[in-house]
Amino acid sequence: MPLLVLALGLFLFPTEDMKEFRKHSNGVAEYRFVTSKPCDTGLRDTGFALAPSGNVYLKQVNKDGTLAPEVCN
């Protein structure tokens, strides 16, 4: 439940980080839960990591429906 509240807060009250996430998004509106990984918010080779709590919990699905194995690199 706290994760849902955080996610809704990010979409209802967009921050600069959220705007950057949308800018670098692949346009696929599907996300999957991943094992929590420590991560800083920012642009990576694999996309933009949005980690407001210092961890990544959701990963955006690729355009071909796959999920990259790395979470934050």
C-alpha positions in Angstrom: 0.0 0.0 0.0 2.8 2.6 0.8 4.3 1.9 -2.6 0.9 2.7 -4.3 0.6 5.9 -2.3 4.2 6.9 -3.4 3.5 6.1 -7.0 0.3 8.1 -7.0 2.0 11.0 -5.4 4.7 11.0 -8.0 2.1 11.1 -10.8 -0.2 13.6 -9.2 2.6 16.0 -8.1 5.3 15.6 -10.7 8.8 16.5 -9.6 11.8 17.4 -11.9 12.9 13.7 -11.5 9.5 12.5 -12.7 9.6 14.9 -15.7 13.0 13.5 -16.6 11.7 9.9 -16.2 8.9 10.6 -18.6 11.3 12.3 -21.1 13.4 9.1 -21.2 10.5 6.7 -21.1 10.0 4.1 -23.9 6.3 4.8 -23.9 5.2 1.4 -22.6 2.8 1.9 -19.7 3.6 -1.5 -18.1 5.8 -2.0 -15.1 6.8 -5.0 -13.1 8.0 -5.4 -9.5 11.6 -6.2 -9.2 13.8 -7.2 -6.2 14.7 -3.9 -4.4 18.1 -2.6 -5.5 19.9 0.4 -4.0 20.1 3.0 -6.7 20.3 6.8 -7.2 17.8 8.6 -9.4 19.3 9.5 -12.8 20.0 8.6 -16.4 21.6 5.2 -17.1 22.6 3.4 -20.3 19.4 1.3 -19.9 17.1 4.3 -19.2 16.2 6.6 -16.4 16.1 5.2 -12.9 13.5 6.8 -10.6 14.5 6.0 -7.1 13.0 8.6 -4.7 13.6 6.3 -1.7 17.1 5.3 -2.8 15.8 1.9 -4.2 14.2 0.7 -7.4 11.1 -1.4 -6.9 9.4 -1.2 -10.3 10.9 -1.6 -13.8 9.4 -0.5 -17.0 8.8 -3.3 -19.5 10.7 -3.1 -22.8 8.8 -2.5 -26.1 9.1 -6.2 -27.0 7.5 -7.2 -23.7 10.7 -8.3 -22.0 12.3 -7.1 -18.8 16.0 -6.3 -18.7 17.7 -8.4 -16.0 19.7 -5.4 -14.6 17.8 -3.1 -12.4 20.1 -0.2 -11.9 23.5 0.0 -13.6 
